[in-house]
């Protein structure tokens, strides 16, 4: 064995990095009262993580931007189905998910989300289900039998009135933060 083989044999293999085991808490603040709907999303340290604005690419829709202002996801409505696309694209190959309201009442709304390669809402098991009340900013994101994220108003003891301009989102470990935020943005935007 020469010196290079001995040096290579002495280097330990890389240690695999574990996925984060701590839930991600985000605070969402609606910028304007009324119908504007622009929102800022801050992480637990108070830094801007995402922004939600009206989509620039025509028609009805919303865009999820990163802290620097680059479009991560744009979401549009077409014939009762919301389509989410990567970046500013509107091509079918860039679809991230499709969402459709399957049940709605004054106190509860259920949205089924399909992530490609699924292409039909007739599938008995959607990729994700969002169940909650958009008026109360309450939403539970379910994948199979497990809860992957929750959104709700930040309650404080002894406070009789709660602002709906500010709510929190908790994303549990092992989930895509951008995908979850885009789904919650869609849940709140759907009429």
C-alpha positions as CSV (number, residue, x, y, z in Angstrom):
1,X,0.0,0.0,0.0
2,X,1.5,3.3,-1.0
3,X,1.0,6.7,0.8
4,X,-2.0,7.9,-1.2
5,X,-4.0,4.7,-0.6
6,X,-3.1,4.9,3.1
7,X,-4.3,8.5,3.2
8,X,-7.6,7.6,1.5
9,X,-8.1,4.7,3.9
10,X,-7.6,7.0,6.9
11,X,-10.3,9.5,5.9
12,X,-13.6,8.6,7.6
13,X,-16.7,8.4,5.5
14,X,-19.0,11.5,5.6
15,X,-21.5,11.6,8.4
16,X,-25.1,11.7,7.0
17,X,-27.0,14.9,7.9
18,X,-30.3,14.3,9.7
19,X,-33.5,16.1,8.6
20,X,-34.6,18.8,11.0
21,X,-36.6,17.4,13.9
22,X,-38.0,20.7,15.0
23,X,-41.2,22.2,13.6
24,X,-40.9,25.4,11.6
25,X,-43.0,28.2,13.0
26,X,-43.9,31.1,10.7
27,X,-45.9,34.2,11.4
28,X,-48.1,35.6,8.7
29,X,-49.2,39.3,8.7
30,X,-51.7,40.6,6.3
31,X,-50.4,44.0,5.1
32,X,-53.7,45.8,4.2
33,X,-57.1,45.6,5.7
34,X,-59.8,44.8,3.2
35,X,-59.4,43.1,-0.2
36,X,-55.7,43.7,-0.9
37,X,-54.4,40.5,0.6
38,X,-50.7,41.1,0.4
39,X,-49.0,39.2,3.3
40,X,-45.5,39.0,4.8
41,X,-44.3,35.7,6.3
42,X,-41.7,35.8,9.0
43,X,-39.7,33.0,10.6
44,X,-39.3,32.5,14.3
45,X,-36.4,35.0,14.5
46,X,-38.5,37.7,12.9
47,X,-36.7,37.6,9.5
48,X,-38.7,37.9,6.3
49,X,-39.1,34.3,4.9
50,X,-41.8,34.8,2.2
51,X,-44.2,37.3,0.8
52,X,-47.6,36.7,-0.8
53,X,-48.8,39.2,-3.5
54,X,-51.2,39.4,-6.4
55,X,-49.8,37.5,-9.3
56,X,-48.1,39.6,-12.0
57,X,-48.9,37.2,-14.8
58,X,-52.5,38.3,-15.6
59,X,-55.8,36.9,-14.5
60,X,-56.8,36.1,-11.0
61,X,-54.1,34.7,-8.8
62,X,-51.5,35.0,-6.1
63,X,-47.7,34.6,-6.0
64,X,-45.5,33.3,-3.3
65,X,-42.1,35.2,-3.3
66,X,-38.9,34.5,-1.4
67,X,-37.4,37.2,0.9
68,X,-35.5,38.7,-2.1
69,X,-38.6,39.1,-4.2
70,X,-38.1,36.2,-6.6
71,X,-41.3,34.3,-7.5
72,X,-41.3,30.8,-6.1
73,X,-44.8,29.7,-6.9
74,X,-47.7,31.4,-8.7
75,X,-51.3,30.1,-8.2
76,X,-54.2,30.8,-10.6
77,X,-57.8,29.8,-10.8
78,X,-59.3,28.2,-13.9
79,X,-62.8,26.8,-14.0
80,X,-63.0,26.2,-10.2
81,X,-59.6,24.5,-10.0
82,X,-56.6,26.3,-8.6
83,X,-53.3,25.5,-10.4
84,X,-49.9,26.2,-8.8
85,X,-46.9,26.6,-11.1
86,X,-43.1,26.9,-10.5
87,X,-41.8,30.4,-10.7
88,X,-43.6,32.6,-13.2
89,X,-44.4,29.8,-15.6
90,X,-47.9,28.8,-16.7
91,X,-46.9,25.7,-18.6
92,X,-48.4,22.3,-17.8
93,X,-44.9,20.8,-17.3
94,X,-44.3,23.2,-14.4
95,X,-47.5,22.4,-12.4
96,X,-46.7,21.8,-8.7
97,X,-50.3,21.0,-7.6
98,X,-54.0,21.3,-8.4
99,X,-56.5,22.3,-5.7
100,X,-60.3,22.1,-5.6
101,X,-62.9,22.9,-3.0
102,X,-64.8,19.7,-2.4
103,X,-66.9,20.9,0.5
104,X,-67.7,24.4,1.9
105,X,-70.0,25.9,4.5
106,X,-69.9,29.0,6.6
107,X,-67.8,27.4,9.2
108,X,-65.8,24.7,7.4
109,X,-64.0,24.2,4.1
110,X,-62.3,21.2,2.7
111,X,-59.9,21.4,-0.2
112,X,-58.3,18.4,-2.0
113,X,-54.8,18.9,-3.4
114,X,-53.3,16.7,-6.1
115,X,-49.6,16.6,-6.7
116,X,-48.6,15.3,-10.1
117,X,-48.4,12.6,-11.4
118,X,-52.1,12.3,-10.3
119,X,-54.3,14.1,-12.7
120,X,-57.9,13.5,-11.6
121,X,-60.1,14.6,-8.7
122,X,-62.0,11.4,-9.0
123,X,-59.1,9.7,-7.2
124,X,-60.5,8.6,-3.8
125,X,-57.3,9.6,-2.0
126,X,-55.9,13.1,-2.7
127,X,-52.3,13.8,-2.1
128,X,-53.2,16.4,0.6
129,X,-56.4,17.6,2.3
130,X,-56.7,21.1,3.8
131,X,-59.6,21.4,6.3
132,X,-60.5,24.5,8.2
133,X,-62.1,27.9,8.3
134,X,-60.5,30.6,6.2
135,X,-62.3,33.4,8.1
136,X,-60.6,32.3,11.3
137,X,-57.3,31.7,9.5
138,X,-57.5,28.1,10.7
139,X,-56.3,25.2,8.5
140,X,-55.0,21.7,9.0
141,X,-52.9,20.2,6.2
142,X,-53.2,16.4,6.1
143,X,-51.2,13.9,4.1
144,X,-52.6,10.4,4.4
145,X,-53.2,9.9,8.1
146,X,-50.7,12.5,9.4
147,X,-50.9,16.2,10.0
148,X,-48.1,18.0,8.2
149,X,-48.9,21.6,9.0
150,X,-51.4,23.8,10.9
151,X,-52.4,27.4,10.7
152,X,-54.3,29.3,13.4
153,X,-54.7,32.6,15.1
154,X,-52.2,33.3,17.9
155,X,-54.4,33.4,21.0
156,X,-53.5,35.2,24.1
157,X,-55.0,34.8,27.5
158,X,-57.2,37.6,28.8
159,X,-57.5,39.2,25.3
160,X,-61.2,39.4,24.3
161,X,-60.6,40.4,20.6
162,X,-58.3,38.6,18.2
163,X,-56.9,40.2,15.1
164,X,-57.3,38.2,11.9
165,X,-54.5,40.2,10.3
166,X,-51.9,38.0,12.0
167,X,-51.8,34.2,12.2
168,X,-49.2,31.5,12.6
169,X,-48.3,28.5,10.6
170,X,-46.5,25.5,12.1
171,X,-44.9,23.1,9.5
172,X,-43.9,19.8,11.0
173,X,-40.5,18.2,10.2
174,X,-39.9,16.4,6.9
175,X,-42.2,18.6,4.8
176,X,-41.5,21.1,2.0
177,X,-42.0,24.6,3.5
178,X,-42.6,26.2,0.1
179,X,-45.2,23.6,-1.0
180,X,-47.1,23.9,2.4
181,X,-47.1,27.7,2.3
182,X,-48.4,27.7,-1.3
183,X,-51.2,25.3,-0.3
184,X,-52.2,27.5,2.6
185,X,-52.0,30.6,0.5
186,X,-54.4,28.9,-2.0
187,X,-56.7,27.8,0.8
188,X,-57.1,31.3,2.1
189,X,-57.5,32.8,-1.4
190,X,-60.2,30.5,-2.7
191,X,-63.7,31.9,-2.8
